[in-house]
Amino acid sequence: MAKTEEFFLSGRGVTKIYGLGNKKTVAVNKVDFDFHKGEIVSIVGESGSGKTTLAKMLLGLHNVTSGEIYYKGELRDIRSQRKKRAYWRGIQAIFQDPFSSFNVFNRIDTLLLDCINMKGEKGLTYEKKCERMTEACSFVNLKFAELTKKYPFELSGGQMQRLMIARIFLLKPQILIADEPTSMIDACSRATILDMLLKLRDEIDMTILFITHDIGLAYYVSDSVYIMEQGAFVEKGTADEVILNPAADYTKRLIHDVPKIYEEWDLSTVK
């Protein structure tokens, strides 16, 4: 899908520092970014590079130490709980661990009903809400009638990943942050879930931000790629520019470290 010139989410000098004095840690260091409407972006880096911290700042789960984040061209304001909830109607996330993403004391129908209410459709009849939940579950190849009285812990990891996408189908956010959304499932389910996310992007022109260490995934799905090392972006551009013609040494090492089936594995860079 061709991206538009409309920036849905932008940042200037975004920084996150933990601790004080000699014990302070700069997790994200003065990063700039511009994410377009309908664009698929991947932020790629190793564990500890700062990409998940950045994702949590974008979601409003962590405060920004310094710098500015813009949403739909305006300075983001989430200082009150009411404003934060309004912001969350437009930006949602799928996290790496599906088992920690749900309240285990709520049945699945309650979790899905919360999405409908958050969307502003609390006044719908229960029958209409059931239609919406059935449609959302069908989108991810789940049967709502078989889930309605179950709790999240009664599902498999793959089913819970699908359920997270069903939530996104109901909420239809304008921006989705997917933090390693397929890292805990098998290769077949991984491909299926990626296809579901891409289909949803096409249906509602949603911006998707993948947070990943998988540079192959980034190349396969992304319009733009940002490479993150030690809290800073060391390279950014189109997927072809960054992956096929890398300029930064760190990017070259990430690409070099991808195992190739028909070549002898070079483990000399492994520490």
C-alpha positions, 0 to 999 in steps of 0.5 A, a space after each residue: 500500500 502506498 503511504 500518504 504524506 500524513 504523519 500519524 506519529 512523530 517524535 523529536 529528541 525522544 529520550 528515556 533515562 532511568 535512575 540518577 547520577 552515576 547510576 542512570 541508564 539512558 534507555 532511549 537517546 534522542 531519537 527522531 521518527 515519522 510514521 505515516 498513515 497506513 505504513 508498516 514500520 519495523 524497529 529492529 535491534 537486539 535485546 536491550 537496545 531500547 526498542 521496547 522502552 520506546 514502544 511503551 513511551 509511544 503507548 503512554 505506559 512510560 513517561 518521556 524524560 525529554 523530547 516531544 511526541 506528536 500524534 496526528 500532527 499535534 503535540 500529544 497530551 495524555 496528562 489526564 486519565 480521560 485524555 489517555 483513554 481517548 489516545 488509546 482508542 487510536 493506538 493499541 498494542 499486541 505484546 510478546 507474551 500473550 499470557 500476561 496480556 489479559 486479566 485471567 479473572 475475566 472470561 473471554 466474552 467480558 474481555 471482548 465486551 470491554 473492547 466494544 465499550 471502549 470503542 464507544 459502542 456501549 449502547 448496542 444491544 447485547 445481540 449486536 455485540 455478540 455479532 461483533 464478537 463473533 465476527 472478530 473471532 471468525 476473522 482470526 479463525 476462532 469460534 466465539 460460541 466455543 470461547 464465551 464461557 472460557 478464561 484466557 488461561 484455558 487457551 493455548 498460546 496460539 489461540 491467545 495470540 489470535 484473541 489479541 488480534 480479535 481485540 484489535 479487530 474490534 477496536 480498529 485503532 489507527 496505530 498498532 504497536 506489535 512487540 514481537 507478536 509471533 515470538 512464542 508460537 510455531 512457524 505455521 501460526 506465525 505466518 498466519 498471524 502476520 497475514 491476519 495483521 497485514 489483512 487488517 492493515 489493508 482493511 482499515 488503513 492502519 499504521 503498524 509498528 513492529 518491534 522485533 529482533 528479526 531482521 528477516 521479518 522486518 524486510 518481509 513486511 516493512 515499508 520502512 525500517 529503523 535500526 536501533 543500537 544502545 538506545 539510538 537509531 543508527 540507520 533508517 530508510 526503506 526496507 530495501 535501502 536498509 537491508 539490501 544496502 546497509 551503511 551502519 556496521 551494526 546493521 551489517 552485523 545483524 544481517 550477517 548473523 542471520 543463519 543461512 541453511 545452505 552455508 556453514 554457520 559463522 559463529 565468530 561474532 557470537 560472544 
